[in-house]
């Protein structure tokens, strides 16, 4: 199975938390959020897709590259930079 994120994904990572095999993982730092997918670990259950209320993840019917699959290479399938947050100073 191949996965792709849609424009409605907000990068919350809920899909990775429901993944029982660890095929889908999110990394997050102060500047970016990224999801990586390891197709060799995916059992095709679709729980990640079913869980998303935003329809942010979809199944792609393209053939998986066999060489990449056998090499167990992670695929970066989501990458988004955070928007610069405005510094807000409040006074009491």
LUMNU-849804 format. One record per residue: x, z, y of N, C-alpha, C, O, CB in turn. Coordinates in steps of 0.001 Angstrom, whole numbers, plus 500000, padded with zeros to 6 digits. Each point is the difference from the previous one (the first is absolute). Glycine has a CB too. Layout:
N
<pt <X, Z, Y>, <X, Z, Y>, <X, Z, Y>, <X, Z, Y>, <X, Z, Y>>,
...
This chain:
92
<pt <500845, 500000, 498823>, <499155, 500000, 501177>, <500890, 500000, 501240>, <501038, 500662, 500021>, <497111, 500559, 498737>>,
<pt <501457, 498054, 502251>, <500650, 499979, 501300>, <499051, 500654, 501002>, <498780, 499883, 499879>, <502544, 497997, 499552>>,
<pt <499238, 502799, 501547>, <499209, 500651, 501035>, <500398, 499478, 501367>, <501135, 499571, 500208>, <498635, 502474, 498364>>,
<pt <499285, 497996, 502360>, <500275, 499652, 501388>, <499142, 500878, 500888>, <498846, 500288, 499683>, <501742, 497325, 499704>>,
<pt <499990, 502811, 501735>, <499251, 500777, 500968>, <499355, 499060, 501006>, <500552, 498949, 500325>, <501002, 503017, 499379>>,
<pt <497281, 498416, 500781>, <499284, 499207, 500993>, <500237, 500612, 501377>, <500619, 501057, 500121>, <497620, 498262, 498177>>,
<pt <501268, 500015, 502724>, <500150, 500477, 501371>, <499263, 501318, 500245>, <500317, 500711, 500954>, <499920, 496920, 499767>>,
<pt <498796, 502701, 498444>, <499227, 501227, 500214>, <500714, 501249, 499487>, <499546, 501116, 500254>, <498393, 497515, 499585>>,
<pt <503161, 501198, 499450>, <500766, 501147, 499499>, <500583, 500778, 501168>, <500586, 499422, 500915>, <499958, 499340, 496958>>,
<pt <499292, 502553, 502086>, <500575, 500831, 501057>, <501237, 500759, 499525>, <500545, 500815, 500744>, <497177, 499409, 500245>>,
<pt <502724, 499520, 497791>, <501225, 500612, 499489>, <499858, 501460, 499611>, <500992, 500730, 499989>, <500219, 497689, 501412>>,
<pt <497583, 502023, 498281>, <499774, 501417, 499686>, <500664, 500428, 498696>, <500341, 501172, 499846>, <497510, 498680, 501380>>,
<pt <502340, 499225, 497832>, <500674, 500306, 498746>, <499117, 500577, 498919>, <500507, 500388, 498948>, <501465, 499968, 502388>>,
<pt <496717, 499716, 498880>, <499099, 500552, 498983>, <500077, 499201, 498702>, <499879, 500571, 498916>, <498600, 500246, 502900>>,
<pt <501718, 497889, 498281>, <500082, 499154, 498805>, <501183, 500388, 499127>, <499918, 499950, 498773>, <499007, 498190, 502494>>,
<pt <502168, 502245, 499365>, <501179, 500374, 499211>, <499800, 501353, 499318>, <500557, 500246, 498931>, <500893, 498443, 502644>>,
<pt <497762, 502182, 499038>, <499760, 501314, 499396>, <499088, 499921, 498775>, <500052, 500880, 499140>, <500250, 500136, 503113>>,
<pt <498872, 497955, 497655>, <499124, 499853, 498845>, <500670, 499208, 498869>, <499478, 499946, 498887>, <498556, 500163, 502661>>,
<pt <503107, 499284, 498737>, <500710, 499190, 499004>, <500621, 500907, 498938>, <500945, 500737, 500279>, <499530, 497485, 501459>>,
<pt <498993, 501719, 497062>, <500458, 500858, 498914>, <501335, 499609, 499400>, <500623, 500800, 499302>, <497032, 499604, 500234>>,
<pt <502790, 498385, 500724>, <501260, 499538, 499414>, <501166, 500046, 500979>, <501150, 499833, 499594>, <497521, 498716, 498912>>,
<pt <501052, 501675, 502777>, <501055, 500011, 501007>, <500453, 498620, 500413>, <501085, 499842, 500559>, <499629, 502303, 498525>>,
<pt <498462, 496845, 500646>, <500373, 498627, 500338>, <499939, 499732, 501499>, <500688, 499110, 500499>, <498470, 500184, 497276>>,
<pt <500032, 501462, 502939>, <499812, 499803, 501431>, <500454, 501251, 500738>, <499488, 501092, 499755>, <498578, 497327, 499835>>,
<pt <502898, 501419, 501318>, <500559, 501149, 500720>, <500099, 499691, 501479>, <500337, 498882, 500390>, <500948, 501805, 497574>>,
<pt <498423, 500303, 502853>, <500150, 499881, 501447>, <501188, 500820, 500455>, <500245, 501091, 499485>, <497286, 498541, 500790>>,
<pt <503197, 499852, 500676>, <501042, 500760, 500683>, <499632, 500011, 501476>, <499437, 499038, 500522>, <502372, 500333, 497761>>,
<pt <498509, 501701, 502363>, <499591, 500173, 501380>, <501090, 500755, 500748>, <500476, 501038, 499541>, <497080, 498952, 499802>>,
<pt <502830, 499484, 501802>, <500897, 500740, 500881>, <499391, 499962, 501396>, <498847, 499597, 500157>, <503222, 499838, 498435>>,
<pt <498666, 500968, 502395>, <499445, 500073, 501354>, <499724, 498636, 500620>, <499300, 499917, 501009>, <501913, 502208, 499257>>,
<pt <499321, 496809, 499153>, <499860, 498684, 500612>, <499181, 499006, 499185>, <499330, 499142, 500575>, <502831, 501284, 500482>>,
<pt <497879, 499672, 497612>, <499331, 498998, 499169>, <499306, 500644, 498806>, <500330, 501108, 499577>, <501368, 497202, 501135>>,
<pt <497339, 500961, 498769>, <499391, 500347, 498725>, <500150, 498764, 499107>, <499781, 498876, 500452>, <498544, 502797, 500606>>,
<pt <502045, 498532, 497691>, <500275, 498888, 499094>, <499454, 500335, 498620>, <500082, 501145, 499556>, <501986, 498218, 501754>>,
<pt <497378, 499644, 498018>, <499554, 500161, 498623>, <500818, 499075, 499115>, <500249, 498845, 500346>, <497412, 501784, 500400>>,
<pt <502752, 499894, 498112>, <500694, 499186, 499011>, <499208, 500031, 498707>, <499375, 501004, 499660>, <502870, 499464, 501408>>,
<pt <497792, 498434, 498229>, <499245, 499826, 498777>, <500953, 499595, 498887>, <500788, 499068, 500160>, <497140, 500288, 501135>>,
<pt <502002, 501344, 497574>, <500788, 499659, 498816>, <499049, 499450, 498946>, <499367, 500772, 499281>, <502375, 501022, 501228>>,
<pt <498147, 496881, 499389>, <499006, 499399, 499108>, <500179, 500371, 498532>, <499023, 500009, 499252>, <500844, 498136, 502350>>,
<pt <501340, 502158, 497973>, <500209, 500335, 498588>, <499335, 501341, 499639>, <499686, 500241, 498834>, <502489, 498474, 501214>>,
<pt <497613, 502151, 500949>, <499353, 501280, 499755>, <498479, 499932, 500087>, <499309, 500894, 499512>, <502722, 500188, 501374>>,
<pt <497452, 497872, 499728>, <498558, 499874, 500228>, <499271, 499678, 498691>, <500388, 499094, 499262>, <500055, 500135, 503101>>,
<pt <498489, 501537, 497368>, <499209, 499727, 498797>, <498741, 499199, 500317>, <499192, 499740, 499108>, <501687, 502369, 499888>>,
<pt <498946, 497497, 502267>, <498881, 499141, 500380>, <498662, 500692, 500079>, <498968, 499330, 499981>, <502265, 498871, 498991>>,
<pt <498745, 503122, 501117>, <498734, 500730, 499986>, <499156, 499746, 501246>, <498774, 500084, 499930>, <502336, 501648, 498689>>,
<pt <499508, 497963, 502512>, <499269, 499706, 501227>, <499512, 501221, 500760>, <499244, 499860, 500961>, <500091, 498068, 497961>>,
<pt <501080, 503268, 500672>, <499566, 501220, 500693>, <500393, 499988, 501471>, <499243, 500467, 500851>, <500956, 500776, 496999>>,
<pt <500973, 498228, 502450>, <500472, 499947, 501385>, <499065, 499148, 500859>, <499720, 500345, 501148>, <502649, 499948, 498051>>,
<pt <497159, 498610, 500251>, <499098, 499099, 500721>, <498625, 500651, 500150>, <499405, 499960, 501077>, <501848, 498026, 498037>>,
<pt <498249, 502611, 499811>, <498675, 500626, 500021>, <499927, 501169, 500967>, <498955, 500230, 500609>, <500743, 499069, 497036>>,
<pt <501389, 501442, 502506>, <500000, 501191, 500834>, <499896, 499689, 501489>, <499387, 500767, 500743>, <501959, 500337, 497507>>,
<pt <499230, 497808, 502194>, <500110, 499710, 501431>, <498644, 499671, 500613>, <499355, 499020, 499628>, <502968, 500152, 499990>>,
<pt <497258, 501662, 501327>, <498723, 499789, 500690>, <500120, 498954, 501102>, <498991, 499510, 500506>, <500384, 502850, 498981>>,
<pt <501849, 497299, 500883>, <500226, 499038, 501079>, <500211, 498578, 499469>, <500217, 499077, 500785>, <500776, 502769, 500577>>,
<pt <498947, 497970, 497317>, <500321, 498713, 499376>, <501381, 499522, 500424>, <500205, 498825, 500305>, <497358, 500599, 499633>>,
<pt <503378, 501514, 500074>, <501341, 499701, 500462>, <500938, 499475, 498943>, <501139, 499647, 500305>, <498503, 502069, 501340>>,
<pt <499905, 498226, 497120>, <500855, 499563, 498896>, <499200, 499052, 499129>, <498823, 500232, 499725>, <502509, 501929, 500314>>,
<pt <499317, 496770, 499530>, <499295, 499037, 499158>, <500905, 499474, 498896>, <501225, 500008, 500113>, <497343, 499357, 501834>>,
<pt <500802, 500186, 496999>, <500710, 499383, 498873>, <500297, 498545, 500351>, <499142, 499293, 500529>, <499722, 502258, 497794>>,
<pt <502346, 498014, 501383>, <500403, 498619, 500231>, <500163, 499351, 498641>, <500680, 500536, 499125>, <500479, 500022, 503079>>,
<pt <498224, 498299, 497622>, <500022, 499348, 498694>, <501187, 499080, 499779>, <500044, 499281, 499002>, <497524, 500865, 501035>>,
<pt <503405, 499865, 500887>, <501201, 499188, 499810>, <500777, 500498, 498787>, <499958, 501183, 499662>, <500155, 498352, 502815>>,
<pt <500585, 499559, 496884>, <500846, 500378, 498877>, <501166, 500861, 500481>, <500573, 499750, 501061>, <498782, 498137, 497727>>,
<pt <500982, 503112, 500435>, <501152, 500837, 500299>, <501260, 499258, 499605>, <500060, 499391, 498932>, <498591, 502714, 500734>>,
<pt <502351, 497944, 501190>, <501276, 499393, 499694>, <500618, 500748, 498822>, <500333, 501178, 500124>, <499989, 498092, 502292>>,
<pt <499835, 500063, 496446>, <500464, 500640, 498767>, <501385, 500618, 500164>, <500245, 501103, 499512>, <498389, 497268, 499185>>,
<pt <502258, 500943, 501971>, <501352, 500524, 500186>, <499959, 501309, 500796>, <500679, 500968, 499656>, <500252, 496681, 500267>>,
<pt <498274, 502366, 501131>, <499871, 501210, 500809>, <499334, 501118, 499193>, <500414, 501155, 500095>, <499443, 497435, 501994>>,
<pt <499124, 501082, 497122>, <499305, 500986, 499176>, <500946, 500631, 498978>, <500032, 501222, 499854>, <497831, 497498, 500454>>,
<pt <502898, 500457, 498993>, <500906, 500502, 498970>, <501155, 500802, 500593>, <500534, 500898, 499349>, <498856, 497145, 499237>>,
<pt <500993, 501635, 502637>, <501061, 500752, 500664>, <499469, 501308, 500582>, <500766, 500803, 500533>, <500404, 497044, 499989>>,
<pt <497515, 502366, 499374>, <499338, 501200, 500498>, <500327, 500241, 501474>, <500311, 501120, 500405>, <499770, 499854, 497286>>,
<pt <499843, 497966, 503095>, <500304, 500108, 501420>, <498768, 500460, 500769>, <498890, 499517, 499778>, <502848, 498681, 500004>>,
<pt <498485, 502746, 501127>, <498927, 500430, 500885>, <499690, 498880, 500978>, <500886, 499255, 500419>, <499804, 503166, 499354>>,
<pt <498046, 497476, 500578>, <499581, 499029, 500993>, <499468, 500765, 501203>, <499116, 500844, 499861>, <500343, 497412, 498362>>,
<pt <501073, 501452, 502948>, <499470, 500605, 501214>, <498740, 499225, 500367>, <500078, 498824, 500357>, <502240, 501936, 500452>>,
<pt <496520, 499891, 499104>, <498745, 499284, 500227>, <499278, 500451, 501253>, <498951, 499451, 500337>, <500867, 500269, 497230>>,
<pt <500718, 501259, 503122>, <499396, 500465, 501246>, <501104, 500581, 500863>, <500816, 500791, 499528>, <496954, 499684, 499347>>,
<pt <502254, 499134, 502378>, <501008, 500527, 500922>, <499398, 499958, 501392>, <499604, 498937, 500477>, <502347, 500286, 498062>>,
<pt <497980, 501917, 502107>, <499419, 500029, 501335>, <500747, 501001, 500868>, <500242, 501135, 499590>, <497513, 498215, 499480>>,
<pt <502607, 500219, 502128>, <500617, 500897, 500972>, <498897, 500751, 500728>, <498952, 499438, 500320>, <503053, 499027, 499957>>,
<pt <498247, 502815, 499979>, <499063, 500780, 500791>, <500062, 499537, 501444>, <501054, 499593, 500490>, <499188, 502381, 497958>>,
<pt <498626, 498091, 502223>, <499987, 499715, 501428>, <500643, 501172, 500725>, <499851, 501151, 499590>, <498056, 497422, 500202>>,
<pt <502793, 501136, 501266>, <500646, 501059, 500777>, <498930, 500947, 500541>, <499064, 499581, 500681>, <502856, 498874, 499942>>,
<pt <498236, 502794, 499067>, <499047, 500997, 500458>, <500380, 500455, 501402>, <501173, 500217, 500305>, <498395, 500528, 497323>>,
<pt <499446, 499391, 503195>, <500242, 500486, 501373>, <500246, 501488, 499955>, <499301, 500731, 499298>, <499254, 497457, 501692>>,
<pt <502433, 502262, 499754>, <500266, 501422, 500078>, <498988, 500645, 500940>, <499863, 499599, 501156>, <502597, 500022, 498380>>,
<pt <496857, 501351, 499966>, <498973, 500669, 500780>, <500451, 501430, 500217>, <500289, 500720, 499045>, <497867, 497792, 500032>>,
<pt <501903, 501894, 502165>, <500390, 501367, 500341>, <498779, 500695, 500565>, <499368, 499525, 500943>, <503047, 499810, 499512>>,
<pt <497271, 501786, 498952>, <498847, 500733, 500499>, <500470, 501293, 500643>, <500975, 500611, 499564>, <497546, 498382, 498659>>,
<pt <500788, 501403, 502796>, <500330, 501251, 500663>, <498831, 500958, 499876>, <498834, 499608, 500047>, <502694, 499198, 501557>>,
<pt <498813, 502443, 498240>, <498956, 501020, 499834>, <499901, 500802, 501265>, <499184, 500918, 500086>, <501205, 499204, 497443>>,
